[in-house]
Amino acid sequence: MIYWIIALVLLLLTYASLYYKITNTDLNRQFFIVISVFLIIFAATRDHIGVDFVSYENLYYSIRRLGDLRDLLSIYRTTNYEPLFVLTCILSPSFHSFLFFMSILGVGIKCAVIWKYCTYKYALLLFYFCNIYLGYDMGVMRQGVAMSFMLVALFQLKNKKHSGFALATFISVLFHSSGFLLVPLLLWELLLNKQTIKWIITGIAIVLSGINNFLPIIDKVANKFGIATVVFRLEVYKDVLNQGSYLSTSLRWLIVLLLLYVLYKQYCITDDKSLFSLNAYWYGCIIAILTRGIGFISGRGTVVFFYFSCFAIEDIIKTKKNKDFSVILLSVFVAYYIYQMIQILPGSTGNNFQSYIPYSSWLFR
């Protein structure tokens, strides 16, 4: 029930923000900070709920048993987990403090990015809560933290701050190997205004996706450059790779891409910063299509790029002054993310099954 109360509050604030602009006044900032702190505590104090909770608990204690800060390099080589994640485990005196630190990085940074860069802050917060927050910051935490730094990196690139992009990308990789997906984006960004070429590349990607031979290519590249965490991840997930074509996911991505593209054209949205949101999402489409048989890349790995469709929607709403149109467009995305929330809350299947319902916190034991 608590999840739906949070979603309802964010939903009401979302529609209210269409009619009453949320400015960066001290009162509004303090209110947003209160919500952000609540979300951090809500995730940090959870007790045996959320996907992979038990896995992370076991992993935390296994890393702590291996040694301390002096053995950081040895532990990293032994576990094959990313060094900043290993460091976080070593520096956290208890599992509760580990969860708290991961929540600050995973939730706090994303909330700060939303406040700093978004006009319709509560709409973006609602979309974040229904999907990334529940699925990653209350579930697959390493990737959730990496996603925070990926989000920072993407906005650094959007603002043409390439050194900031490089630093944030590097940090994201040190938490989760999915951060490597940002590197080719630099080349894709060169095609920012070259729509025809991007559609040709999209068509080629759709054709190549039928070949489905990208796993051995990724494996060879990772081995050649000694990227141990990627090699390890491929080994871990090899039993679940190619179990589905992920055609429905790719198709959904393409439908949203076409919708955004048409709306951008119709409302003549041509400034570079607005185009960046569409471009980042488009890049995610290409990655998802090319790796459609590799679920942990085409699904989990591309989530941060799908989130840029929300930023693109915000750019469209800011351009289109018709409130009725804005409400309809926003409602389509609200419905989609509420559906995502419904899918996430029952938890996952398999050995690491951990439902989100009912919510449990060690604060109320």
C-alpha positions in Angstrom: 0.0 0.0 0.0 2.8 2.4 0.9 4.2 2.2 -2.7 0.8 3.3 -4.1 0.6 6.2 -1.6 4.0 7.4 -2.7 3.1 7.1 -6.4 -0.2 8.9 -5.8 1.5 11.8 -4.1 4.0 12.1 -6.9 1.2 11.7 -9.5 -0.8 14.6 -8.0 2.3 16.8 -7.9 3.0 15.8 -11.5 -0.3 17.1 -12.8 -0.2 20.1 -10.5 3.1 21.1 -12.0 1.5 21.3 -15.4 -0.5 24.3 -14.2 1.7 25.7 -11.5 5.3 26.0 -12.4 7.7 24.6 -9.8 10.4 27.3 -9.5 13.7 26.9 -7.7 12.7 28.9 -4.6 13.9 28.0 -1.2 10.5 26.5 -0.1 10.2 24.4 -3.2 13.8 23.2 -2.9 13.3 22.3 0.8 10.1 20.4 -0.1 11.9 18.5 -2.9 14.8 17.7 -0.5 12.3 16.3 2.1 10.9 13.9 -0.6 14.4 12.9 -1.7 15.5 12.2 1.8 12.4 10.1 2.4 13.1 8.1 -0.7 16.7 7.6 0.4 15.6 6.3 3.9 12.8 4.2 2.4 15.3 2.3 0.2 18.2 2.3 2.8 16.2 0.8 5.7 14.4 -1.9 3.8 14.6 -5.4 5.4 14.7 -8.5 3.2 12.6 -7.0 0.4 13.5 -6.2 -3.2 15.3 -8.1 -5.9 18.7 -9.5 -4.9 18.5 -8.3 -1.3 19.8 -11.7 0.0 22.4 -11.8 -2.7 23.8 -8.4 -1.8 23.7 -9.3 1.9 25.7 -12.5 1.3 28.1 -10.7 -1.1 28.7 -7.9 1.5 29.7 -10.4 4.2 31.8 -12.5 1.8 33.8 -9.4 0.7 34.2 -8.3 4.4 35.6 -11.7 5.3 38.3 -11.5 2.6 40.1 -8.6 4.2 40.2 -4.9 4.7 41.3 -1.7 2.9 44.9 -2.9 2.6 43.7 -6.0 0.6 41.5 -4.0 -1.8 43.3 -4.9 -4.9 43.5 -8.6 -3.9 39.8 -8.7 -3.1 38.9 -7.1 -6.4 40.9 -9.7 -8.3 39.4 -12.5 -6.2 35.8 -11.5 -6.5 35.9 -9.9 -10.0 33.4 -7.3 -8.8 34.0 -3.6 -9.6 36.5 -1.9 -7.4 34.4 1.0 -6.1 31.6 -1.5 -5.1 34.2 -3.6 -3.3 35.6 -0.5 -1.6 32.0 0.5 -0.5 31.6 -2.9 1.2 35.0 -2.6 3.0 34.3 0.9 4.2 30.8 0.1 5.5 31.0 -1.1 9.1 27.6 -2.9 8.8 25.3 -4.1 6.1 22.8 -1.4 7.2 25.4 1.3 6.6 26.3 -0.3 3.3 22.6 0.0 2.2 22.5 3.6 3.4 25.6 4.6 1.5 24.4 2.9 -1.7 21.0 4.6 -1.4 22.6 8.0 -1.0 24.6 7.4 -4.2 21.8 5.6 -6.0 18.8 7.7 -5.0 20.3 11.0 -3.9 22.3 11.7 -7.0 19.4 10.9 -9.3 17.1 13.2 -7.3 19.8 16.0 -7.5 20.0 15.6 -11.2 16.2 15.8 -11.6 16.1 19.0 -9.5 18.9 20.7 -11.3 18.0 19.9 -14.9 14.3 19.3 -15.1 11.3 21.7 -15.3 8.6 19.2 -14.5 10.5 17.7 -11.6 7.8 15.6 -10.1 6.9 14.0 -13.4 10.5 12.8 -13.8 10.5 11.8 -10.1 7.3 9.7 -10.6 8.8 8.0 -13.7 12.0 7.3 -11.8 10.1 6.0 -8.7 8.0 3.5 -10.7 10.9 1.9 -12.6 14.5 2.7 -11.8 14.0 3.4 -8.1 12.1 0.2 -7.4 13.9 -2.1 -9.8 17.5 -0.8 -9.2 17.9 1.4 -6.2 15.8 -1.0 -4.2 17.0 -4.0 -6.1 20.1 -4.3 -8.4 21.9 -1.6 -6.4 25.4 -1.7 -8.1 23.8 -0.9 -11.4 21.5 1.7 -9.7 24.6 3.5 -8.4 26.4 3.2 -11.8 23.2 4.6 -13.4 23.4 7.7 -11.2 26.9 8.5 -12.5 25.8 7.6 -16.0 23.0 10.1 -15.7 25.5 12.7 -14.5 27.8 11.8 -17.4 25.0 12.2 -20.0 24.0 15.6 -18.7 27.7 16.6 -18.7 27.8 15.6 -22.4 24.5 17.4 -23.1 26.2 20.6 -21.8 29.3 20.0 -23.8 31.4 19.3 -20.7 33.5 16.4 -22.0 35.9 16.2 -19.1 33.0 15.9 -16.7 31.5 13.3 -19.0 34.7 11.3 -19.0 35.1 11.5 -15.2 31.5 10.5 -14.4 31.7 7.6 -17.0 34.9 6.3 -15.4 33.2 6.3 -11.9 30.1 4.5 -13.3 32.3 1.8 -14.7 34.0 1.3 -11.3 30.6 0.5 -9.9 29.1 -1.6 -12.7 30.4 -2.6 -16.1 27.2 -1.2 -17.8 29.0 2.1 -17.7 31.0 1.0 -20.7 27.9 1.5 -22.8 28.4 5.3 -22.6 31.7 5.2 -24.5 30.3 4.7 -28.1 27.8 7.5 -27.4 30.6 10.0 -28.2 30.6 8.8 -31.8 26.8 8.7 -32.0 26.7 12.3 -30.8 28.6 13.4 -34.0 25.4 12.5 -35.9 23.2 14.8 -33.7 21.6 16.6 -36.6 22.1 13.9 -39.2 18.6 12.3 -39.0 18.8 10.4 -42.3 22.1 8.7 -41.4 20.7 7.8 -38.0 17.7 6.1 -39.6 20.0 4.2 -42.0 22.0 3.0 -39.0 18.8 2.0 -37.2 17.7 0.0 -40.2 21.1 -1.8 -40.4 20.8 -2.5 -36.6 17.4 -4.1 -37.1 18.8 -6.3 -39.9 22.0 -7.2 -37.9 19.9 -8.0 -34.8 18.7 -11.1 -36.6 22.2 -12.4 -36.8 22.5 -12.2 -33.1 26.3 -12.8 -32.9 27.3 -9.9 -30.7 27.9 -11.9 -27.6 31.2 -13.5 -28.9 32.3 -10.1 -30.2 31.7 -8.5 -26.8 33.5 -11.4 -25.2 36.5 -11.1 -27.5 36.8 -7.3 -27.0 36.5 -7.6 -23.2 39.2 -10.3 -23.2 41.5 -8.4 -25.5 41.5 -5.3 -23.3 41.5 -7.2 -20.1 38.1 -5.9 -18.9 37.7 -8.6 -16.2 34.3 -7.4 -14.9 32.7 -7.7 -18.3 34.2 -11.2 -18.9 33.0 -12.2 -15.5 29.5 -10.8 -16.0 29.2 -12.7 -19.3 30.2 -15.9 -17.6 27.7 -15.3 -14.8 24.8 -14.7 -17.2 25.7 -17.2 -19.9 22.9 -19.6 -18.8 20.2 -16.9 -19.2 21.5 -15.4 -22.4 19.5 -15.8 -25.6 16.5 -17.3 -23.8 14.3 -14.8 -25.5 14.5 -12.6 -28.5 13.3 -9.5 -26.5 11.4 -8.6 -29.7 8.6 -7.0 -27.8 11.0 -4.7 -25.9 12.8 -3.6 -29.0 9.4 -3.0 -30.7 8.2 -0.9 -27.8 11.4 1.1 -28.0 11.0 1.7 -31.7 7.3 2.8 -31.3 8.3 5.3 -28.7 11.1 6.5 -30.9 8.8 7.1 -33.8 6.3 9.0 -31.5 9.1 11.2 -30.2 10.6 11.8 -33.6 7.2 12.8 -35.1 6.5 15.2 -32.2 9.9 16.8 -32.5 9.4 17.3 -36.2 5.9 18.6 -35.8 6.8 21.2 -33.1 10.1 22.1 -34.8 12.3 21.2 -31.8 15.8 21.7 -33.2 17.9 23.1 -30.4 20.9 20.9 -29.5 20.0 20.4 -25.9 16.5 19.1 -26.7 17.8 17.0 -29.5 20.3 15.4 -27.1 17.4 13.8 -25.1 16.0 12.3 -28.3 19.5 11.3 -29.4 20.4 9.6 -26.2 17.2 7.6 -26.3 17.8 6.8 -30.0 21.3 5.5 -29.1 19.7 3.3 -26.5 17.4 1.9 -29.1 20.4 0.9 -31.3 22.1 -0.8 -28.4 18.9 -2.6 -27.4 18.2 -3.8 -30.9 21.7 -5.0 -31.6 21.9 -6.9 -28.3 18.3 -8.1 -28.2 19.3 -11.7 -27.4 21.5 -10.6 -24.5 19.0 -9.6 -21.9 21.3 -8.1 -19.3 22.5 -5.6 -21.9 19.4 -4.9 -24.0 17.2 -4.9 -21.0 19.0 -3.8 -17.8 22.0 -2.1 -19.5 19.9 0.3 -21.6 17.4 1.5 -18.9 19.2 4.8 -18.4 18.8 5.6 -22.1 15.1 4.7 -22.0 14.8 7.2 -19.2 15.8 9.9 -21.7 12.5 9.4 -23.5 11.1 11.1 -20.3 13.4 14.1 -20.7 12.4 14.2 -24.4 8.7 14.3 -23.4 9.5 17.2 -21.0 11.1 19.1 -23.9 8.0 18.5 -26.0 5.6 19.7 -23.2 7.7 22.8 -22.6 7.4 23.6 -26.3 3.7 22.8 -26.7 1.7 25.3 -24.7 -1.6 23.5 -25.1 -2.4 22.1 -21.7 -4.9 19.5 -22.9 -2.2 18.0 -25.3 0.3 18.1 -22.5 -2.0 16.2 -20.1 -2.7 13.5 -22.8 1.0 13.1 -23.7 2.0 12.9 -20.0 -0.8 10.5 -19.2 0.5 8.0 -21.8 3.9 7.9 -20.1 2.2 7.8 -16.6 0.2 4.8 -17.7 3.3 3.1 -19.0 5.3 3.6 -15.8 2.5 2.7 -13.5 2.3 -0.6 -15.5 6.1 -1.0 -14.9 5.5 -0.5 -11.2 2.8 -3.2 -11.2 5.2 -5.6 -12.9 8.1 -4.9 -10.5 6.3 -5.1 -7.1 5.7 -8.8 -7.0 9.5 -9.3 -7.1 11.5 -11.7 -9.3 11.4 -15.5 -9.8 14.3 -17.8 -9.1 16.7 -18.4 -6.2 16.9 -14.7 -5.3 13.1 -14.1 -5.2 12.4 -11.2 -2.9 9.0 -9.5 -3.1 8.5 -5.8 -2.4 5.2 -6.5 -0.7 4.6 -5.9 2.2 7.2 -3.2 2.7 9.4 -4.0 5.7 12.0 -1.8 7.4 14.3 -2.5 10.3 13.4 0.9 11.7 10.0 -0.5 12.8 11.1 -3.8 14.2 
